[in-house]
Amino acid sequence: MSKKTRHEPHEEHADESWLLPYADLLTLLLALFLVLYAMSATDARKFQEMSEAFSIALTGGTGVLDYSKTQPSDDPPDLKDHKATAPTTPASTPDQRRAELMRQEQEELEKLKKQIDNYIKNNGLTSELSTKLNHSQLVLTIRDNALFPSGEAVVKPEARKLAEAISQMLQKFPDYEIIVSGHTDNVPISNSKYPSNWDLSSDRALQFMKILLANSSLDPKRFMPIGYGEYHPIADNATAAGRAKNRRVEVSIIRKYQDSATFTSVDEAGN
């Protein structure tokens, strides 16, 4: 009788439970090397994003890879929260900056007009001087009889005090261009000194400007004298009263920022 082959009992399989922590260890080592590599890069923002991603994947968002915990901060927590939630203020546009400069200029010129108006009122000169502020300039108008003898351009001694007072007010606003202009009526003049109204008006503007510039605080390069003769009247030359208004000197403070929009004009003092 044949002998039956006897099978040896099977050996027990080795315990493989060690593979799980071993795989975890390899994963952690891989993550560690990736983090170390990221730390060697110069882009801190990418490192932060990578480290936060690994922290979330491996530790549920907390742990040794939490980048925010590795960075010291001098800010208190409430300040850091404020930084994170504070809205960013948009930069002003060129149009907004120009609008703000125009607003500031309007305030400056209104202030200067008020100072001149107070001087006119306090010195009883309302019939001889007036001011007007419009979209392009602040104009101080002086009747010629307050400044000059008839047909002459020599400033009266008593008018020098007025010129000096005006120069003191102008020196507080040194950044503006100033035009001093002379005007006459349409009655022709012809003498040995002034062959035309052009000559008379030009010389009057120049002589009054020289007195203003006796104040050394004023910058001469910002001043310009102009003679308009009879060609820019503000009243009807057909009457004596109209011709008297047309004979004048104007000191114009020119706006630096002008716009086609109409500003609210401040009418002449006393009107």
Backbone bond lengths (Angstrom), bond angles and torsions (degrees), N, CA, C in turn:
res aa  C-N    CA-C-N  psi(-1)  N-CA   C-N-CA  omega(-1)  CA-C   N-CA-C  phi
1 M - - - 1.464 - - 1.513 107.04 -
2 S 1.266 106.90 129.47 1.488 109.89 -176.60 1.496 111.56 -67.74
3 K 1.317 113.17 148.13 1.472 118.69 -178.18 1.523 109.21 -87.05
4 K 1.310 116.51 127.06 1.467 121.45 179.82 1.526 110.77 -70.37
5 T 1.329 109.72 135.43 1.477 114.93 178.88 1.512 109.03 -70.18
6 R 1.294 114.38 129.86 1.491 119.32 -179.01 1.512 110.20 -98.10
7 H 1.294 115.17 121.46 1.488 120.70 -179.65 1.523 110.33 -84.97
8 E 1.300 111.75 133.95 1.459 116.76 175.92 1.521 109.69 -73.87
9 P 1.270 117.16 145.31 1.497 118.95 178.58 1.541 111.05 -62.80
10 H 1.346 114.77 141.75 1.481 120.32 179.74 1.521 111.07 -64.75
11 E 1.341 112.56 143.18 1.474 116.07 176.09 1.528 110.50 -76.62
12 E 1.283 116.92 146.92 1.485 121.81 177.16 1.523 110.31 -68.69
13 H 1.351 115.28 137.64 1.472 119.28 175.77 1.520 110.85 -64.79
14 A 1.339 115.05 144.37 1.480 118.94 179.68 1.532 110.95 -66.27
15 D 1.300 117.01 148.55 1.480 122.19 179.66 1.527 109.08 -67.86
16 E 1.368 117.00 119.73 1.484 122.41 -177.79 1.531 112.53 -102.10
17 S 1.279 117.54 13.50 1.483 119.45 -178.73 1.527 112.82 -66.07
18 W 1.350 115.19 -18.29 1.477 118.59 178.57 1.522 112.06 -69.08
19 L 1.353 117.75 -15.97 1.463 119.31 -178.26 1.529 112.40 -66.54
20 L 1.291 117.82 -32.83 1.480 120.58 -178.30 1.527 112.09 -64.29
21 P 1.317 120.04 -55.81 1.484 117.41 177.51 1.521 112.44 -63.98
22 Y 1.377 116.03 -30.26 1.465 118.16 177.29 1.532 110.85 -64.31
23 A 1.333 116.35 -43.40 1.483 119.64 177.53 1.527 111.00 -63.80
24 D 1.342 115.39 -40.70 1.474 118.37 177.48 1.522 111.03 -61.66
25 L 1.343 115.08 -40.61 1.462 119.12 179.78 1.523 110.93 -62.92
26 L 1.361 116.42 -42.93 1.457 119.62 178.34 1.531 111.69 -62.83
27 T 1.327 114.58 -40.13 1.477 118.64 178.45 1.517 111.10 -62.37
28 L 1.347 115.36 -43.50 1.466 119.15 179.37 1.522 111.07 -65.09
29 L 1.349 116.21 -39.74 1.460 118.58 178.17 1.528 110.99 -64.23
30 L 1.342 116.72 -40.38 1.460 120.14 177.11 1.532 110.51 -61.23
31 A 1.332 115.04 -44.85 1.466 118.84 179.01 1.517 110.74 -62.58
32 L 1.356 116.42 -40.00 1.465 120.08 -179.96 1.517 110.92 -62.17
33 F 1.343 116.98 -45.45 1.466 119.53 -179.49 1.527 111.61 -65.82
34 L 1.316 116.86 -37.08 1.467 119.73 176.81 1.527 111.45 -63.88
35 V 1.336 114.95 -40.94 1.463 118.94 178.67 1.521 111.00 -66.50
36 L 1.342 116.07 -42.05 1.462 119.02 177.90 1.518 110.97 -62.52
37 Y 1.323 115.94 -38.60 1.463 119.11 177.21 1.526 110.37 -64.87
38 A 1.292 115.84 -41.89 1.472 119.09 -179.90 1.524 110.91 -64.34
39 M 1.350 116.45 -35.94 1.462 119.70 179.92 1.514 111.43 -65.40
40 S 1.309 117.63 -26.33 1.464 119.46 -179.78 1.512 111.80 -78.42
41 A 1.328 118.16 -15.03 1.464 121.37 178.47 1.512 109.36 -77.70
42 T 1.347 116.18 158.95 1.471 120.83 -177.05 1.514 112.83 -88.65
43 D 1.336 116.75 -11.34 1.459 119.04 -176.07 1.521 108.67 -88.66
44 A 1.300 117.97 97.60 1.464 122.77 -177.98 1.512 111.31 -66.68
45 R 1.312 116.11 -29.57 1.468 118.73 -178.16 1.528 110.30 -67.03
46 K 1.369 115.85 -43.02 1.465 118.95 178.34 1.529 110.98 -64.84
47 F 1.330 116.37 -39.65 1.464 119.85 177.82 1.523 111.19 -59.83
48 Q 1.326 115.65 -42.34 1.460 119.50 -179.87 1.525 110.82 -63.16
49 E 1.349 115.87 -44.76 1.459 119.42 -179.74 1.523 111.11 -62.84
50 M 1.357 116.07 -41.69 1.459 119.99 -178.67 1.522 111.15 -67.41
51 S 1.326 116.60 -44.25 1.454 120.03 -177.73 1.521 111.67 -65.50
52 E 1.348 116.11 -38.47 1.461 119.39 177.86 1.522 110.67 -65.65
53 A 1.349 116.27 -38.00 1.460 119.28 178.99 1.529 111.03 -64.05
54 F 1.351 117.22 -43.94 1.465 120.31 178.39 1.522 111.33 -66.40
55 S 1.326 116.87 -36.92 1.463 119.37 -179.91 1.517 110.48 -63.34
56 I 1.341 115.55 -43.10 1.460 119.25 179.63 1.517 110.83 -65.51
57 A 1.356 116.02 -41.32 1.464 119.97 -177.36 1.517 112.68 -68.61
58 L 1.323 116.91 -39.24 1.463 120.75 -171.24 1.516 113.92 -97.02
59 T 1.321 116.80 -31.20 1.467 118.65 -173.16 1.513 113.01 -126.57
60 G 1.324 116.96 9.20 1.454 118.23 179.03 1.511 113.23 74.52
61 G 1.331 117.75 22.68 1.454 121.25 175.96 1.504 113.89 98.63
62 T 1.352 118.81 -3.88 1.459 120.80 177.56 1.514 107.77 -132.77
63 G 1.296 116.91 151.59 1.454 120.03 176.91 1.496 111.77 140.82
64 V 1.339 113.54 -164.43 1.452 119.44 -172.72 1.501 112.62 -68.74
65 L 1.345 117.93 -19.67 1.455 119.58 -178.71 1.514 112.85 -93.13
66 D 1.289 117.28 7.46 1.471 120.59 177.86 1.519 108.31 -71.66
67 Y 1.337 116.37 102.39 1.479 122.10 -172.37 1.519 112.39 -60.76
68 S 1.321 114.43 -35.46 1.470 117.47 -175.39 1.515 111.16 -65.63
69 K 1.372 116.80 -25.28 1.465 118.20 -179.13 1.515 111.61 -80.93
70 T 1.328 117.73 -19.59 1.458 120.25 -177.58 1.509 112.31 -87.14
71 Q 1.350 117.67 -9.00 1.449 120.82 -176.93 1.518 110.61 -104.39
72 P 1.336 117.70 117.33 1.470 119.32 178.58 1.520 110.08 -68.04
73 S 1.300 115.84 148.47 1.470 120.96 179.24 1.507 108.96 -139.03
74 D 1.328 114.66 136.07 1.464 120.38 178.43 1.518 111.67 -87.29
75 D 1.342 117.06 -9.78 1.455 119.83 -176.59 1.513 110.25 -83.00
76 P 1.320 118.84 137.81 1.458 120.87 172.70 1.515 110.04 -65.40
77 P 1.350 118.16 157.35 1.462 120.95 -175.94 1.524 113.37 -55.88
78 D 1.336 116.44 -40.39 1.463 118.18 -177.73 1.517 111.26 -66.27
79 L 1.344 117.61 -32.93 1.458 120.15 178.29 1.522 110.43 -70.76
80 K 1.352 116.94 -39.34 1.458 119.21 178.07 1.523 110.58 -63.97
81 D 1.344 116.24 -39.16 1.462 119.04 177.02 1.509 110.97 -62.64
82 H 1.344 115.28 -38.64 1.465 119.72 179.68 1.524 110.65 -65.15
83 K 1.323 116.05 -39.91 1.461 119.73 178.58 1.520 110.89 -62.84
84 A 1.342 115.43 -36.33 1.457 118.27 -176.34 1.517 112.12 -73.83
85 T 1.354 116.51 -30.58 1.458 119.98 -173.10 1.512 113.91 -105.54
86 A 1.357 118.39 -13.05 1.465 119.85 -176.39 1.510 110.37 -66.41
87 P 1.350 117.80 131.77 1.468 119.55 178.80 1.514 111.24 -70.18
88 T 1.308 116.39 146.89 1.458 122.18 178.56 1.525 109.65 -81.09
89 T 1.342 116.73 126.49 1.459 120.47 179.01 1.516 109.24 -78.95
90 P 1.340 117.44 121.13 1.463 118.58 -178.74 1.520 111.60 -67.08
91 A 1.331 116.15 144.50 1.460 120.35 178.42 1.523 109.66 -68.08
92 S 1.329 115.81 144.63 1.453 119.79 -179.23 1.524 110.02 -70.70
93 T 1.310 115.44 145.74 1.459 121.59 179.79 1.528 109.81 -82.07
94 P 1.342 118.55 163.25 1.474 120.20 176.48 1.528 112.61 -55.97
95 D 1.331 117.28 -37.73 1.457 120.10 179.54 1.522 110.99 -66.09
96 Q 1.333 116.42 -38.22 1.462 119.49 178.93 1.521 111.18 -67.81
97 R 1.351 116.34 -40.35 1.468 119.08 178.28 1.534 110.99 -64.74
98 R 1.318 115.76 -41.00 1.468 119.63 179.04 1.528 110.61 -64.33
99 A 1.334 116.48 -41.11 1.465 120.05 178.36 1.525 111.03 -61.61
100 E 1.334 116.40 -39.07 1.456 119.87 179.13 1.524 110.81 -67.77
101 L 1.343 117.94 -41.11 1.463 121.23 177.59 1.531 111.14 -64.23
102 M 1.306 116.55 -38.35 1.468 120.17 177.61 1.524 110.83 -65.19
103 R 1.338 115.58 -38.99 1.471 119.08 178.40 1.534 110.84 -64.50
104 Q 1.334 116.69 -42.69 1.456 120.16 178.61 1.526 111.11 -64.30
105 E 1.331 116.43 -40.72 1.457 119.79 179.11 1.529 110.96 -63.98
106 Q 1.322 116.54 -41.34 1.462 119.94 178.21 1.526 110.73 -58.40
107 E 1.324 116.29 -42.40 1.459 120.55 178.92 1.528 110.96 -63.88
108 E 1.339 117.29 -41.69 1.469 121.10 179.76 1.523 111.31 -62.44
109 L 1.332 116.34 -45.85 1.462 119.56 -177.40 1.529 111.41 -70.20
110 E 1.314 117.36 -34.41 1.461 119.66 175.26 1.531 110.49 -64.86
111 K 1.329 115.59 -37.73 1.469 119.85 177.39 1.527 110.89 -64.18
112 L 1.333 116.30 -44.51 1.465 120.03 179.24 1.529 110.74 -64.84
113 K 1.313 117.93 -42.12 1.465 121.26 178.54 1.528 110.77 -59.84
114 K 1.321 115.76 -41.60 1.461 119.66 179.79 1.526 111.09 -63.30
115 Q 1.332 117.25 -40.15 1.465 120.67 178.28 1.527 111.01 -62.68
116 I 1.345 116.62 -43.92 1.464 119.87 -179.72 1.520 110.58 -67.12
117 D 1.335 116.57 -41.65 1.468 119.89 179.29 1.529 111.38 -61.43
118 N 1.332 116.45 -39.27 1.468 119.68 177.95 1.526 110.92 -64.73
119 Y 1.336 115.98 -39.47 1.470 119.18 177.90 1.531 110.17 -63.81
120 I 1.330 116.55 -43.58 1.466 120.34 179.41 1.531 110.52 -60.61
121 K 1.307 116.64 -46.04 1.471 120.67 -178.26 1.525 111.46 -66.23
122 N 1.329 117.18 -45.59 1.469 121.20 -176.11 1.523 112.66 -67.58
123 N 1.345 117.11 -23.23 1.461 120.67 -178.15 1.526 112.70 -107.15
124 G 1.330 116.74 11.80 1.457 120.42 175.72 1.519 113.54 61.11
125 L 1.356 117.37 41.67 1.461 120.89 -175.74 1.539 112.09 -113.19
126 T 1.317 117.16 22.41 1.463 119.76 -175.38 1.527 112.73 -65.19
127 S 1.326 117.94 -24.15 1.467 119.73 179.33 1.529 112.15 -85.87
128 E 1.305 118.05 -10.59 1.456 121.70 -175.59 1.523 113.81 -115.16
129 L 1.333 116.86 -22.38 1.463 120.84 -178.33 1.529 109.51 -129.92
130 S 1.306 115.88 149.49 1.464 121.32 174.84 1.527 109.00 -153.02
131 T 1.324 115.77 160.41 1.465 121.17 178.42 1.524 109.18 -128.80
132 K 1.323 114.60 153.73 1.465 120.33 176.13 1.525 108.76 -150.88
133 L 1.343 115.09 131.40 1.466 121.31 178.88 1.523 108.64 -113.11
134 N 1.331 117.02 122.40 1.457 120.48 177.32 1.527 110.31 -128.46
135 H 1.326 117.23 -165.71 1.463 120.68 -172.80 1.524 113.55 -72.14
136 S 1.327 118.27 -11.20 1.467 120.04 -176.75 1.521 114.14 -117.80
137 Q 1.342 118.11 -23.10 1.466 119.08 -173.39 1.529 111.70 -166.78
138 L 1.322 113.05 164.14 1.464 121.54 167.83 1.522 107.00 -106.58
139 V 1.333 116.76 121.91 1.462 121.45 -173.70 1.529 109.68 -113.93
140 L 1.328 115.05 126.88 1.459 122.35 170.93 1.527 107.39 -104.79
141 T 1.336 116.36 117.46 1.464 121.76 -177.88 1.525 109.46 -105.45
142 I 1.342 116.04 129.12 1.466 122.10 -178.31 1.536 107.47 -122.28
143 R 1.314 116.89 122.91 1.465 120.62 177.66 1.528 109.43 -64.39
144 D 1.332 116.55 142.93 1.463 119.68 -173.64 1.524 112.91 -63.77
145 N 1.368 117.47 -29.29 1.466 118.92 -178.78 1.524 112.10 -69.75
146 A 1.353 117.10 -15.13 1.464 120.21 175.85 1.524 111.24 -82.59
147 L 1.338 116.84 -13.83 1.460 119.98 -174.51 1.526 114.15 -118.02
148 F 1.335 117.50 -39.76 1.461 120.81 -168.82 1.533 111.74 -130.46
149 P 1.324 116.93 148.93 1.455 120.09 165.50 1.533 109.61 -66.26
150 S 1.308 117.36 157.83 1.459 121.55 -177.46 1.534 111.60 -57.76
151 G 1.334 116.04 128.72 1.459 121.81 176.77 1.503 114.97 72.94
152 E 1.335 119.10 12.87 1.462 121.76 -178.91 1.529 110.86 -125.83
153 A 1.313 115.67 168.81 1.466 121.46 179.71 1.524 112.22 -122.53
154 V 1.322 116.99 9.07 1.459 120.51 177.14 1.529 108.37 -82.20
155 V 1.323 117.09 122.37 1.459 121.13 -177.43 1.527 109.88 -69.46
156 K 1.333 116.04 133.04 1.456 121.04 179.35 1.534 110.21 -61.87
157 P 1.333 116.55 145.59 1.474 118.58 179.76 1.527 112.70 -55.93
158 E 1.340 117.73 -40.67 1.460 120.17 -179.05 1.530 112.35 -69.72
159 A 1.338 117.19 -20.80 1.468 120.55 179.33 1.527 111.89 -80.07
160 R 1.313 117.90 -16.42 1.453 120.23 178.99 1.527 111.59 -63.43
161 K 1.331 115.88 -35.33 1.464 119.65 177.87 1.526 110.07 -61.45
162 L 1.340 116.41 -39.74 1.461 120.52 177.14 1.529 110.88 -63.43
163 A 1.329 117.32 -45.66 1.462 120.88 179.39 1.532 111.44 -61.44
164 E 1.320 116.24 -40.39 1.465 119.74 179.28 1.530 111.47 -65.91
165 A 1.347 116.73 -38.82 1.468 120.12 178.60 1.528 110.41 -65.00
166 I 1.329 116.10 -40.77 1.471 119.67 178.26 1.527 110.54 -64.17
167 S 1.318 116.85 -41.49 1.470 119.57 -179.72 1.522 111.45 -64.13
168 Q 1.339 117.22 -35.24 1.467 120.51 178.02 1.526 110.72 -64.64
169 M 1.316 117.06 -38.40 1.468 120.13 178.29 1.523 111.11 -71.20
170 L 1.328 117.23 -37.73 1.466 120.48 -178.80 1.524 112.39 -67.82
171 Q 1.318 118.04 -29.93 1.460 119.44 -176.48 1.529 112.50 -68.31
172 K 1.333 116.92 -14.88 1.461 120.32 176.49 1.529 111.44 -80.19
173 F 1.327 116.30 -9.48 1.462 121.28 -179.58 1.531 108.31 -130.45
174 P 1.327 116.95 69.72 1.477 120.96 -168.46 1.523 115.18 -76.21
175 D 1.336 118.93 -9.08 1.460 120.08 -172.36 1.523 114.00 -93.09
176 Y 1.322 117.59 5.00 1.459 120.25 -175.79 1.532 111.77 -100.20
177 E 1.344 114.44 146.27 1.457 120.62 172.13 1.525 108.94 -78.48
178 I 1.348 115.88 136.43 1.464 121.62 -177.18 1.532 109.07 -118.97
179 I 1.315 116.08 128.23 1.465 121.54 175.11 1.524 108.02 -114.28
180 V 1.331 116.03 123.93 1.462 121.94 175.45 1.527 106.56 -105.49
181 S 1.322 117.14 115.61 1.464 120.84 -174.17 1.532 110.70 -120.62
182 G 1.337 114.97 140.22 1.463 121.65 176.49 1.519 110.89 -105.00
183 H 1.338 116.54 143.10 1.456 122.52 -178.81 1.532 109.12 -136.97
184 T 1.316 116.18 148.63 1.470 121.61 177.11 1.526 109.23 -128.35
185 D 1.342 115.67 174.57 1.464 119.64 169.88 1.527 108.18 -84.49
186 N 1.327 116.24 -170.62 1.463 118.80 -176.33 1.521 113.82 -96.90
187 V 1.319 116.43 10.68 1.467 119.39 176.66 1.526 108.10 -75.71
188 P 1.322 118.83 121.47 1.477 120.18 -177.44 1.527 111.66 -62.51
189 I 1.312 114.96 145.77 1.458 120.92 174.14 1.520 107.78 -124.76
190 S 1.315 115.15 138.82 1.464 119.13 178.75 1.512 107.99 -154.97
191 N 1.325 113.77 104.45 1.460 118.98 176.53 1.517 108.35 -142.10
192 S 1.297 116.16 -175.46 1.464 120.17 -174.06 1.527 112.25 -66.48
193 K 1.336 116.96 -23.73 1.463 119.93 -177.06 1.526 112.41 -98.34
194 Y 1.323 117.44 -39.02 1.468 121.48 -176.37 1.525 109.70 -126.27
195 P 1.311 117.71 100.10 1.462 120.28 -179.66 1.527 113.92 -73.38
196 S 1.343 118.23 -13.15 1.468 120.28 179.79 1.522 110.41 -154.59
197 N 1.330 115.10 167.47 1.470 120.17 176.73 1.530 111.70 -66.04
198 W 1.329 117.14 -26.99 1.460 120.29 173.54 1.531 110.70 -56.41
199 D 1.304 115.67 -48.43 1.462 120.52 -176.79 1.519 111.54 -65.18
200 L 1.349 115.70 -44.19 1.469 119.52 -179.55 1.526 110.82 -62.92
201 S 1.344 117.16 -47.61 1.472 119.80 -177.57 1.531 111.29 -64.86
202 S 1.322 117.20 -37.94 1.467 120.51 179.79 1.527 111.37 -65.88
203 D 1.325 116.45 -42.87 1.461 120.11 -178.31 1.522 110.87 -68.27
204 R 1.334 117.18 -36.90 1.475 119.69 178.36 1.530 110.92 -64.40
205 A 1.314 116.30 -42.36 1.464 119.25 177.70 1.522 110.96 -62.17
206 L 1.322 116.32 -42.87 1.460 120.70 -178.36 1.524 111.67 -65.38
207 Q 1.352 116.84 -44.99 1.460 120.13 -177.50 1.524 111.66 -65.68
208 F 1.315 117.45 -39.56 1.470 119.36 178.52 1.532 110.52 -69.11
209 M 1.328 117.60 -38.29 1.462 120.45 178.82 1.525 111.26 -63.89
210 K 1.329 117.37 -36.94 1.465 120.41 178.96 1.526 111.42 -60.98
211 I 1.327 116.24 -37.40 1.474 118.75 178.94 1.527 109.82 -68.95
212 L 1.330 117.45 -39.81 1.463 119.79 176.42 1.525 110.83 -58.81
213 L 1.334 116.27 -43.17 1.464 121.06 -175.53 1.526 113.14 -79.39
214 A 1.336 117.01 -0.78 1.464 118.46 170.21 1.517 110.39 -64.53
215 N 1.343 115.82 -19.45 1.465 121.33 172.90 1.535 107.77 -77.82
216 S 1.312 117.38 110.36 1.467 122.09 -174.83 1.525 112.62 -67.95
217 S 1.334 117.67 -11.80 1.470 119.74 178.96 1.528 112.07 -77.79
218 L 1.332 117.15 -12.26 1.458 120.99 179.03 1.526 109.99 -90.35
219 D 1.321 116.22 146.28 1.463 121.98 -177.85 1.533 109.39 -95.35
220 P 1.333 119.21 112.24 1.473 121.03 -177.38 1.522 114.44 -58.20
221 K 1.327 117.25 -28.19 1.469 118.51 -176.73 1.526 111.87 -69.45
222 R 1.330 117.97 -12.93 1.460 121.14 177.74 1.530 112.79 -94.48
223 F 1.317 117.28 3.30 1.468 121.56 -177.59 1.521 110.22 -111.76
224 M 1.328 114.94 146.53 1.461 120.23 178.20 1.531 109.68 -148.08
225 P 1.350 118.82 125.23 1.466 121.27 175.92 1.535 110.75 -91.59
226 I 1.324 116.40 140.70 1.462 121.80 179.68 1.528 109.08 -137.19
227 G 1.323 116.31 137.12 1.461 121.35 173.35 1.516 110.13 -107.66
228 Y 1.334 117.24 118.90 1.462 121.87 -178.85 1.533 112.87 -99.78
229 G 1.336 116.57 -6.27 1.458 118.47 -178.03 1.512 111.57 60.54
230 E 1.342 116.00 -135.11 1.471 121.99 -177.61 1.521 112.98 -97.85
231 Y 1.342 117.41 8.21 1.461 119.99 -164.54 1.530 115.59 -94.76
232 H 1.319 117.24 4.48 1.468 120.45 174.46 1.528 109.63 -131.48
233 P 1.320 117.85 63.77 1.476 120.06 -178.12 1.528 111.50 -72.70
234 I 1.322 115.53 152.47 1.464 121.03 174.86 1.525 110.59 -113.63
235 A 1.333 116.62 -0.82 1.467 121.90 179.37 1.530 108.75 -147.49
236 D 1.313 115.28 172.43 1.464 121.10 -177.91 1.532 110.43 -77.95
237 N 1.321 116.53 123.47 1.458 120.62 179.59 1.528 113.20 -74.33
238 A 1.333 115.94 -1.70 1.467 118.86 -178.44 1.528 112.14 -75.58
239 T 1.325 117.70 -15.39 1.468 121.15 -179.42 1.520 110.01 -119.02
240 A 1.330 115.41 156.47 1.466 120.23 178.81 1.523 110.71 -64.64
241 A 1.334 116.67 -38.71 1.462 120.24 179.51 1.532 110.74 -65.11
242 G 1.339 116.23 -39.37 1.454 119.80 178.52 1.516 111.79 -66.61
243 R 1.325 116.69 -42.91 1.470 119.69 179.28 1.521 110.90 -63.61
244 A 1.334 116.67 -36.64 1.469 120.03 178.46 1.533 110.93 -62.77
245 K 1.349 116.95 -37.87 1.475 119.82 178.19 1.529 111.48 -68.87
246 N 1.311 115.88 -33.63 1.472 119.52 -177.94 1.525 112.54 -72.57
247 R 1.308 117.83 -26.19 1.480 120.70 177.38 1.531 107.71 -81.76
248 R 1.314 115.66 103.84 1.471 119.20 -170.33 1.527 110.74 -159.13
249 V 1.341 114.24 165.14 1.468 122.94 168.54 1.526 107.04 -120.77
250 E 1.331 115.89 134.84 1.465 120.45 178.75 1.525 109.83 -117.73
251 V 1.328 114.71 133.63 1.464 121.56 172.74 1.520 106.18 -107.98
252 S 1.331 116.70 111.73 1.468 121.84 -174.84 1.521 110.33 -108.64
253 I 1.323 116.12 123.82 1.464 122.24 174.70 1.523 106.46 -97.30
254 I 1.329 117.27 111.67 1.454 122.44 -170.81 1.532 110.27 -85.54
255 R 1.310 115.36 133.24 1.461 119.55 176.97 1.534 111.09 -64.69
256 K 1.306 116.03 144.52 1.463 120.51 173.53 1.524 111.05 -83.99
257 Y 1.333 116.81 -27.87 1.459 121.91 -178.81 1.518 108.10 -122.31
258 Q 1.319 115.49 110.28 1.451 120.85 -177.70 1.514 109.41 -117.08
259 D 1.307 114.99 149.44 1.444 120.89 -178.50 1.517 108.54 -141.59
260 S 1.313 115.55 153.03 1.461 119.23 -179.67 1.516 111.85 -69.69
261 A 1.331 116.71 -20.14 1.454 119.25 178.03 1.513 109.83 -65.89
262 T 1.294 116.43 143.72 1.467 121.44 -176.91 1.514 109.70 -83.94
263 F 1.329 116.41 124.89 1.448 121.39 173.68 1.523 109.29 -79.62
264 T 1.285 115.88 155.96 1.450 119.56 173.45 1.500 108.72 -70.37
265 S 1.302 117.09 112.98 1.453 121.94 -175.31 1.523 110.25 -77.44
266 V 1.306 114.39 142.52 1.453 120.72 173.26 1.514 106.19 -97.72
267 D 1.324 117.24 112.56 1.444 121.74 -172.82 1.515 112.01 -65.54
268 E 1.317 115.55 168.95 1.445 122.08 -178.20 1.528 111.08 -58.32
269 A 1.330 114.87 143.40 1.461 119.44 179.66 1.513 109.35 -62.01
270 G 1.338 114.44 133.10 1.458 119.24 177.00 1.507 113.03 91.99
271 N 1.353 120.16 -11.62 1.476 121.85 -179.75 1.522 110.51 -93.00
